[in-house]
């Protein structure tokens, strides 16, 4: 959440800031009110001597007087004595230790990017498009049976920064269980290291949602892997527009990949694209759609 002309001083340290208004600026209460639920904001902090700066996502808790606070939930970029540090693939960034009297403002930064709802086939994905955001390079259609003990890998373009509070897929018919994880994306387009293991859950009919905790992702490409213990019917994906992400060296760019696996042992980590079957732009109906829900300030 953003607001115009807001500026306050903070109590310093590495944690939550208690806010005091600054003359000739709007204060947090002016813009967000003095009551209601806590909400995420895009904050910028600066030391009084301008030697330290920090941007991030914080949780603003309203209150009357000078008792409103901003908890620095996820620092995203810091600059201290000329040294710039940024988050990378969801890594944890340590907050700076500010002196009391530092300034706290609300502003859009390069970290925020643009909140974006990718295209979807509303005739087949309308029920779940309000719950999760699918990668804009693919769209869902129809339903089809998955294959038990098969790893499915999908590149995912994440176009907003924030906390991932849900991840899931739509099933037309329940059956068995599913395991899933999100991996980084290397500079060569391959599957990177595992960033978060979503765990396992039953495949029920309808929307199936994992509930991750503490998963923050910056903008960028990622890989989502999933493996099923049975053969539930799921929304499937097909190519939507050309991209060279995940190109396996063939004549066409590949959008999805799969390989034989073992549900009991789980997804391969690290996974290698050269050992998988690539699904090209001329093919469809092989890989289940999978999306993320993000809390974007």
C-alpha positions, -999 to 999 in steps of 0.1 A, spaced: 0 0 0 13 35 -9 5 70 3 15 105 -8 36 130 12 40 108 43 70 113 65 77 105 102 106 99 125 113 65 139 127 51 171 156 34 154 172 1 160 167 -30 138 131 -36 145 96 -20 146 95 18 143 71 38 165 62 69 144 63 106 152 49 131 128 72 156 110 61 192 104 49 201 69 43 164 60 13 142 62 16 116 89 6 79 87 -27 85 105 -37 113 81 -35 88 52 -44 54 67 -66 64 96 -62 57 134 -81 24 135 -86 -7 115 -66 -38 107 -28 -37 101 -18 -35 65 13 -39 44 31 -8 32 61 -1 10 85 18 34 117 37 29 140 46 58 169 70 60 192 80 87 193 117 98 229 120 84 219 103 51 246 76 55 221 47 57 190 39 37 166 9 36 136 -1 15 112 -29 22 77 -42 30 64 -34 64 33 -40 84 17 -7 95 -5 -8 126 -27 23 131 -33 39 164 -41 74 178 -14 99 186 22 90 181 18 53 188 13 40 152 41 16 142 57 0 111 72 -34 116 100 -40 90 86 -74 79 109 -78 48 138 -55 41 145 -56 3 174 -32 -3 199 -15 20 225 12 14 250 18 42 281 40 38 279 34 0 275 -4 2 244 -16 -17 228 -49 -7 197 -63 -24 176 -94 -19 182 -123 -43 157 -151 -49 139 -147 -16 171 -145 5 167 -130 40 182 -95 42 193 -81 76 177 -48 86 200 -19 92 205 -5 128 193 30 126 197 57 153 166 73 168 153 101 148 157 83 115 131 91 88 103 67 77 84 74 45 60 55 22 70 53 -15 71 31 -45 105 17 -52 122 -5 -79 115 -34 -55 78 -31 -58 75 -36 -95 40 -37 -109 11 -57 -95 -1 -77 -125 -29 -102 -131 -18 -124 -161 -42 -134 -188 -64 -165 -182 -90 -184 -200 -120 -173 -179 -143 -199 -194 -122 -227 -177 -102 -209 -150 -126 -182 -137 -132 -200 -104 -96 -202 -95 -82 -170 -111 -96 -150 -82 -75 -172 -58 -42 -176 -75 -22 -159 -102 -10 -180 -131 22 -173 -151 14 -150 -181 33 -173 -205 6 -200 -202 -31 -204 -198 -54 -231 -186 -79 -252 -205 -101 -281 -199 -92 -309 -175 -71 -341 -179 -57 -368 -158 -22 -365 -144 2 -394 -142 11 -408 -108 49 -408 -99 56 -382 -126 74 -349 -118 59 -319 -135 80 -287 -139 66 -253 -149 85 -220 -153 67 -193 -135 70 -155 -141 64 -137 -109 55 -100 -116 50 -87 -81 70 -85 -49 55 -96 -16 46 -125 6 33 -157 -10 4 -167 11 -11 -194 -10 0 -217 -38 -22 -242 -56 -40 -257 -85 -75 -266 -96 -86 -302 -97 -118 -315 -115 -117 -347 -96 -100 -356 -64 -76 -385 -58 -44 -392 -40 -19 -366 -27 4 -340 -42 38 -326 -32 51 -293 -46 81 -270 -43 94 -237 -58 129 -234 -72 151 -206 -84 158 -199 -121 194 -199 -133 210 -175 -157 210 -202 -183 173 -209 -180 177 -241 -160 160 -251 -127 179 -237 -97 181 -246 -61 150 -253 -41 137 -221 -23 107 -235 -5 91 -269 0 53 -266 0 50 -300 15 22 -325 8 -16 -324 8 -46 -344 -5 -60 -337 -40 -96 -326 -34 -121 -317 -60 -119 -279 -66 -92 -255 -56 -63 -271 -37 -42 -245 -18 -9 -249 0 -4 -223 28 33 -213 29 47 -193 57 74 -167 55 79 -170 17 88 -137 2 97 -135 -35 112 -106 -56 102 -102 -92 116 -128 -116 114 -162 -131 110 -193 -109 103 -230 -114 74 -249 -97 76 -286 -94 48 -310 -84 44 -348 -82 12 -368 -76 6 -401 -59 -24 -409 -80 -41 -396 -112 -63 -366 -103 -79 -346 -131 -64 -311 -131 -66 -279 -152 -39 -282 -178 -17 -256 -194 -8 -247 -230 16 -222 -245 2 -187 -248 29 -167 -265 65 -175 -276 93 -174 -251 127 -190 -249 125 -197 -212 133 -233 -206 145 -239 -242 158 -275 -243 178 -269 -275 151 -280 -299 134 -261 -327 107 -247 -304 108 -231 -270 96 -255 -242 69 -244 -217 66 -274 -195 87 -304 -186 81 -338 -170 100 -369 -160 94 -401 -142 97 -398 -104 87 -413 -71 61 -397 -49 74 -413 -18 109 -399 -22 95 -366 -35 108 -341 -61 143 -343 -74 166 -316 -60 184 -304 -79 164 -312 -110 180 -313 -145 161 -304 -176 182 -326 -198 167 -357 -181 131 -345 -189 106 -346 -217 99 -311 -230 64 -299 -240 68 -275 -269 45 -247 -281 29 -271 -306 17 -294 -278 -7 -291 -249 -25 -309 -222 4 -324 -204 12 -303 -173 -12 -291 -145 -16 -254 -140 -1 -240 -108 -4 -205 -95 6 -183 -65 -13 -157 -44 8 -128 -33 2 -100 -7 16 -70 -26 20 -37 -6 
